[in-house]
Amino acid sequence: MEPEVITVGLDGSAESLAAARWAAEEAERRRAVLRLLHAWILLAAEGPDTPPDRDQNAGARRLVEDALAEVRTDHPDLRIIEDLVGSEAVPALLRAAEGSQLLALGSRALTAWESYVLGDVSLEVVGRADRPVVLVREGWSGRPAFRGAGAEDVPSPAPHVVVGMGLTAPCDALLAFAFDAAARRGLPLHAVHGRALPVTAYAPWGIDPEAAGQFVGEREETLRETLRPWRERFPGVEVAMTVRPENPTRALVHSAPGAVLLAVGRRRRHAFVPRVGPVAHAAMHHAACPVAVVPDEGAA
């Protein structure tokens, strides 16, 4: 059986080096092959005897070699493939994702407007890929990356994996990814669902606590039943769940402190403009830990 492949897209940025480090750890965790991929539309076809001073691909090759050196120190036995592709980045990354278990990319801290207007490569790939895409920020260290105000005085929560869930459609691919990620790391899984209170939960004087409690209780029962078969499949994974009567994006961000990985779903769409949904988009731009966006039908 051929080993799994985990691909990381490289562009020479600090964020892509952080993604390479994350991908190397994940490849070692899965006993997979790590592919270091750099796509450059101007990549030239050159013979093996091309002198260094005439090598048009020297910069592209050095970029991959630098990433190789970055991960090889900590992972001396990891099988690594260096891959230079003469193509634009987005189609090259999408093709690579098809043959990979997952794709890792560096992620910049762009605002939502900047990301859509500038056509951020990560956003376009996430919106089109048929495999999970993990976005990693510069400075990722493998430790929980969320701290509150006055971080020096606030202890970090215990490490865990977070999965943001919608309850209106099946989300098997998302839950399979999240439970597997928690099991491989030996960490608890925190399932989070957020939904704003319905109009019927409001009274002239404010929120009706009985109606709000009934709404949250029904959601908790649905979430519990959704998780039950996965808890049986992964008995070693400790599971916590939270239902917040608020906007799903706020619920997810508020539940993320201490996370080493945040997994969210993305509805599969076939549209000209890539779409990732508001919850996934918020996680991509506000979460400091790596964010896995998993194509599924039950995006939160």
N, C-alpha and C positions, 0 to 999 in steps of 0.2 A: 504494500500500500504506500502510495506517495505521501510524504509528510505534508502537513498544512503549510500554507504560505501566508505570511503577514507582510503587507507592503506598506512602506512609508514613502510619501512623496516629499522630495527635497527641493528647496529653492535657494539654499544658502543662508536663510535667515536663522536667527536664534530660535525662533519658534519651531522651525522644521528640525533643528537639532534636538530640541526637547522632545518632539514627536518621535525621532529616531531612538532616543533613549527609552521612551515609553514602549515603543514597538519591540525593542530588543528584549526588554523584561518580559513582555507578553509572549514573545516567541519562545523564550526560554521556559516560561511557565507552561506553555502548550507543547513544548518539544517540536516547534515548528521551524520553518526556514524563514529568515528575514530577508526581504528584498528591498534594497535601497534604490529607489527609482528617481531619476531626474529627467524631465522632458524639456527639450530645447528645440524649437522649430528650425534653428539654423545649424543643427548638428550636421557635420560634414562627413561624407564617406571618405575615409582615408586608409591607405595601406599600412601594413605593420612596420614598414621601414621609413615612415614619415619622420623627418628630423624634428626634435622638440621645438625649435624656433619657428617651425612652419605648421605646428599642430594647432589647427583652428579649434579643436575640442579640448584644449588643455584646461581652460577654465571650468568647463562642465565636468571633466574628469576629476579635477582637483576637488570640486564641490562634493562629489560622491566619496572620494578618498578621505576627505576630512570627516565626513559622517562615519565612515568605516572606522577610522581611528578613534572617534568619539565613543563608539559602542564596544569596540574590540577589547579595550582595557578591562571593562567589567564583565565581559562575556567572551572569554577566550575560546570557548569550545562551540560557540554558536555558529551554525551554518549560515553564511551570508552570501547573497547574490548581489552583485553590482550591475545595475541596469541603466544604461543611457539610451534614451528614446528620441528619435528625431520627429517630434510632433509638438503640437500645442499642448499645454498642460492638462486642460480639462478632458479632452478625449483620451489622452494617454492614461490618466488616472482612472477614468471610468472603465477602460479596457482592463487595466491592472486589477481593479476591484472585482471584475467578473471571475478572475482566477485566484482570488484570495479569500481567506476566511474573514479578514477585515482589512480596512485601509486606515492608516494613521496620517494625520496632517497637522501642521502647525496652525495655530489660531491666533489671530491678532485681536486686540480689544477694540473692535470697530463698533460704532453705534449702528442701530438698525438701518437708519437712512443711508449712512456711508456705505454699508455693506451692499444694499440693493443698488444704489446709484453707481458704485465703482465696479460692480460685477465681480465681487470677491470670489476667487477660485474655490476656496473651501466651501462657500455657500452654494455655488453651482454644483459642485461634486456631491455634496450632501443631499441636495435636492433631486439628484438624478440616479445616484448609485443604488444598485440592487443588493448591496451588502452593507453591513454596519460600517460606519465611518466614525473614527475617534479623533476628536479635536483636542490638541494639547497646547497649552500656553507656555510662553517662555518662563523659565524658572521652575518648571515642574520638577519635583524631587522625589515623588513616590510617597510623600507624607500628606496628611490632610491639609488642604490649602485654604480653608475658610476660617477666618478669624473675625471676631466682632470688633467694635470700636474699643480702643484701649487694649489691643491684642496682647500687650505684654503682661497685662493683669488678668486676662481671661484664659483659663486652661482650654486647650483644644478638646472637643468631644472625641470619644473613642472612634477609631477608623471604622468605616462601613461603606457599603455600596448603596446608592440610592437609585430607585426606579420610579419615574413619574408615570402615572397610569390614568388613562381614560377608561370609563366603564360602559361606553356605548357600543363597542364593537370588540371582537376577539383581538387579543394582543399576545398570541402565543410566541411569535418570534421575539418580541421584546422581553417577555418573561423568561424565555429560554436563555437569552443572552444574559440577562441580569442575574438569574440564579446560578448559571454556570460561572459568571465572573466572581460572584461572592464565594462559591464553593472552591474555586481555584485559589482564591486568596485566603481562605479560611476566615472570612469576615461576615458579620451580620448583614442582612439585606433589609433596607428600610423602604417599604412601598408607600408612596405618597399619592393621594388623590385630592384635588381641589375642585370645588364647584361653588359658584355663588349661590346664596340662598334664593329660593323662588319668591315671587311676589307674595305668595300666600303666607310666608313666614314673617311678614311685616304687619304691624298694627299701627294705628295712629300715633301711639306713644313711642314707637320704635320696634325693635325685634321682639316677636313673640317667642319666648324661650321654649315653650312646649312644641311649637311648630318647628323651630330650628332644631331642637333635639331630635324630633322624629325624623327630620330630613337627614341629619348626620347619621343617625342610627341605621336608617335604611341603606345609606351609602356604605357604611362600615360593614353591614351584612353582605352586601354585594361584593365588596372588595375581599372580604374573608372567603367567600365562596369561589371567587376567581382565583385566589391564591392557593386554595386547598389542594388541588391536584399537583401543583408544583412543589408544595411543601412535602407531599408524599414522595415525589420523585427525588427531592433533594433533602432527605431527613437530617443531614448534618448542617444545614444552613439555618441559623437563627433568624427569624423573621419578625420585624416590627412593622406596624402599619399606622398611618395617620390619614385622617380625613379632615380637611380644613374647609370651613364654609366661606371660601373666598375665591377670588380669581385663580385659575390653575397655575398661571405663571408665578404669582406671588406665593402660592402654597409650596411650589417646588423650590423656589429660591430660599424661602424661609426654613425649609427642611434640610437644606444642603450642608450646613456647617459640619465639619468632620468627615465629609465624603472624600474617598480616594478615587471614586469613579461615579459619574452620574449618567444614567441611561434613560433616554427618552425615545418615544416612537415618532415615526414620520409616516403619514399616510402615503401609500403608493399612488402617484398621479402620473399621468402621461400628458404633460402640458408643455407648451413652448417655454414658459417662464418657470424655472424651478421654484417649488414651494416647500417649505419645511414646517409650516405651522407655527402659531404664536408661542406655544410652550417650548418647542425645540429651539426656536429662534431666541427666546429669552435665555434659555440655558446656555446656548452657544456664546452669548455676548456678556452674560453676567456671572457665570460660574468660573471659579478659578481652577477647579480640578479638571482633569480630563473628562470630556463629554462624549458619550457614545450615542450616535443617532442611528436608530435601527429601523429599517423600512418595515412597516407593519400596517395592519388595518385599524388598530385601536389606539392611535396617537392620542395623548392626553389633551 
